[in-house]
Amino acid sequence: MIKMILAVLLSTLSLTASLQQEDITKQAIVKIYTVSKVLNYQEPWNSSTRSSTGSGAIISGHRILTNAHVVENHTFIEVERYGQRKRYIAKVKFVSHQADLALLEVKDEAFFKGVTPLQFGKLPNIEQKIVVYGYPMGGSTLSATIGVVSRIEHHRYAHSGESFLAIQVDAAVNPGNSGGPALSNGKIIGVVMQVIRRSQNIGYLVPVIMVKHFLKDVKDGKCDGFADLGLTTQNMENPALRHYYHLDENETGKLIAEIVYNSSLNGVARKGDILTAIDGHKIENDGTIAFRPHEYTDFNYYVDRDQMFQTVKLDIVRQGKKMQIDANLTHTADDILLVKTTRYDVMPTYYIYGGYVFSPLTRNLLLSTNRNRLALSYFATQWPTKKKKEVVVLLKVLASDISRGNNNVGMWPIEKLNGETFDSFQTFFERLSTDQGKYIILEDKDGVRMVIDREDAQKKQADILQKYNIEYDRSIDLRNETK
């Protein structure tokens, strides 16, 4: 009988402790209210606003961890703790749009009173149980859903379009859950970031190792990001291809097909080299690498884990000879793409000249319209070169008496200005705004031309802007440059 009473008491104490721990955990969950700009890339001088909600978690240092997309393009942020109805003003302290992570701060320390910050755990195992906390659609109070880890591998992050390690879970994840923590054994193992629509409970987390990388990155007061080697690679599963490049049966790796001109590996690695290992970790013929026994993901895992400006060692086979080279992590994907990654927290760049609206080609602009999408999407697959670091498009033509015949032209890529190529939008803008010739001649790669009378354009500029209710002929970044 005494043993039974002791067992009941121990069970009661364990349950009480569990409930107390659960309540402590809930105290650290935050609802985030964001008012943000809705940018118009087809009319880059215009924007509207919208309100949305997301989730977050209080971590050490009086910080709130959430997704970057919860606070993207924000103008005003408020946060509210579990079990309270008061909202506090918050600000973004650091953001990584690459990893879809952000840190918020609240100046009023009363917000953090009585809260035990959540701690971080380790990368979970497959089938490990998790609890996802947040404030999803369907109600206004805290939600908790239970599930397991389904798989861990590289996946495309919807917010940035880049591929990093991600945790797939089967716990119910819905709009509003974004930024909320996923816990296992009371510790954060990931941050909810996205779901696959029209699927049955397939959600994705930013894994804890990505979060820790981000937190370590911002310790010096700035976010440097995640490195990109600047290589195009090809799998080596085909036997003939392997024989051609002198790989024996025991050697595996990826073929280096192209190296971007400004990559730190340019002049160090060569086209045709076989990349066989990173920091001693073997690369398989399908381009994967083991990050744990029997678990594989993209070989860039061992690049992503290191901070910017560190060095990784690459084993390569060059014309049948084995050698080792150093790769300095000096560039992010944004540094080495012809069409930059998706932009956030900045207004679009534009310049209007006589009613002709010019803009650099960005992924935001590509996604904003289907016009000329096929031709322009080609640029998004290309590396930049010294002579062409950015694509410039004639975004649209504001109809007027000086643009008759051209009013329907839009999303038109420009190759030459007055017979000369240019390397970037900045160069294009400087030449166009200072040109003193009688005509401005725009030309595409096929030799099709568009001619603007310079005197007419300058004379009619103010009237055209007024007619279309446009305050400035250029975006704020260009205005700041000319002050």
Secondary structure, DSSP 8 states (H G I E B T S, - for coil): -HHHHHHHHHHHHHHHHHHHHHHHHHHTEEEEEEEEEEE-SSSTT-EEEEEEEEEEEEETTTEEEE-TTTSTTEEEEEEEETT----EEEEEEEEETTTTEEEEE-S-GGGGTT-----B-----TT-EEEEEE--TT-SS-EEEEEEEEEEEEEE-TTT--EEEEEEE-S---TT-TT-EEEETTEEEEEEEEE-TTSSS-EEEEEHHHHHHHHHHGGGSS--------EEEEE---HHHHHHTT--TT---EEEEEE-TT-TTBTTB-TT-EEEEETTEEB-TTSEEEEETTEEEETTHHHHTS-TT-EEEEEEEETTEEEEEEEE----GGGG-SS-----SS----EEETTEEEEE--HHHHHT--TTHHHHHHHTTS---SS-SS-EEEEEE---TTSTT-TT--SEEE-EETTB--SSHHHHHHHHHH--SSEEEEE-TT--EEEEEHHHHHHHHHHHHHHTT-S-SB-HHHHHHT-
